[in-house]
Amino acid sequence: MVRSHPAWWEQPTTQASWRTWFPVGFAHVRSASRSTLGPTALFVVIVVSCLCCNRPHSWKDLAMKIACSWSLRSLALAGLAAMYCVPSFAQSAPFAGLAGAWTGSGTISLSDGSRERLRCRASYRVNDHESGLQQTLRCAGDSYRFELSTDVVSQGGRISGTWSESSRNIAGSIEGRVSGGHIVAAVGAPGFSASLSLTTQGNRQSISIASQGDIRNVSISMVRS
């Protein structure tokens, strides 16, 4: 039988025919590069596209390319899932890694210029959803001691709650932000204000408190007990 038109496997291989034979040609790769896929996922997309986008030479080739298409789509979905699920998990557990007991030492600087070494202990309790934190920090030196308690919750990276210092019977509010094991907050009470910074890296933790009152600066380094 004489064919009036060339068969599909005899047509010239052009960029247009690639897009015709297979729905994940270079146009889709360019679209993926403009998306929010990470570098690794985009590399996999490009490699699989190059393997899939050659002109089919038989029905067997066509079947393999259809299977390849579904594999590529699965990889793209996996990349999107990794991109969106991991950050949401990180945001849902802002106080992960804090729970437990910590011990260490530090220094306190007072408004009269004196400076004293401290021995410190801290305990952290995190609620079941890891969005609420209760902290107790006890420090003592040769002539100075304090016991600080905080109770905060996190929502969308912001923290808010209350604090108190039992030895001086003072209490107030605390507001700030938490991200990646780092907490920065402003502490306030009638006639008193201070800034607090807490950084946790694995089993090590550092705390810094600065104010313009009798206590000018507290710097503490601790390890998990």
Residue, then its C-alpha position, 0 to 999 in steps of 0.5 A: m500500500v502506498r502511503s500519501h504521508p510519511a508515518w509518524w516514526e518517519q517524520p523529521t525530528t524537530q523541536a515541535s515534534w518533540r512536544t507533539w510526541f511527548p507532553v514533557g518536552f523542553a517547554h515543560v522543562r523551562s516551565a519547571s525551571r520557573s517553578t519553585l522546585g529545588p535544584t536537585a528536583l529540577f536536575v532530575v526533571i531535566v535528565v528524565s526529560c532528555l531520556c524521554c523526549n527522543r522520537p519513538h521508533s516503535w510501539k514499544d518505545l512509545a509505551m516506555k515513554i508513556a511510563c516515563s511520563w508518569s515517572l516524571r510527574s511522580l518526581a515532580l509531585a515528590g519535589l513539591a511535597a518535600m518543598y511544602c511539607v518540610p517547612s510546615f513541619a519546622q514551623s509547627a515545632p518551634f521549640a523542638g530540641l529544648a525540652g529537658a534539663w540544662t546546666g552551665s555557667g555565666t557572668i552577670s554585670l551590674s550597674d555599679g560596674s561589678r561583675e560576678r560569675l554564675r552557676c546556672r540550671a534550666s529546665y524546659r517543658v514543651n507541650d504535646h504540640e511543641s508550640g508552648l514552652q515553659q522555662t525555669l532558669r536559676c542562677a547563683g553567684d557569691s552574692y547574687r542570685f535570681e530565678l526566672s520563669t517564662d511561659v510562652v506560646s508560638q504562632g506563625g513564628r511569633i512568641s508571646g506570654t508572661w515571665s516572672e522573677s521570684s526573688r524580687n517578686i516582679a512579673g511582666s510580658i514577653e514578646g518576640r520571634v522564634s526561628g531555627g533554634h533562635i529566640v529573640a524577645a523583649v521583656g517588659a514590666p512596670g519600670f523595667s525592660a530588657s532584651l533576651s536572646l536564646t540560641t540552641q544548637g544541638n546540646r549547647q545553648s547560650i542565653s543573653i539578657a541586657s537591660q538598663g536597670d540594676i542588672r546590665n548584662v547576663s551571659i550564660s552558656m549551658v549544655r544539656s544534662 
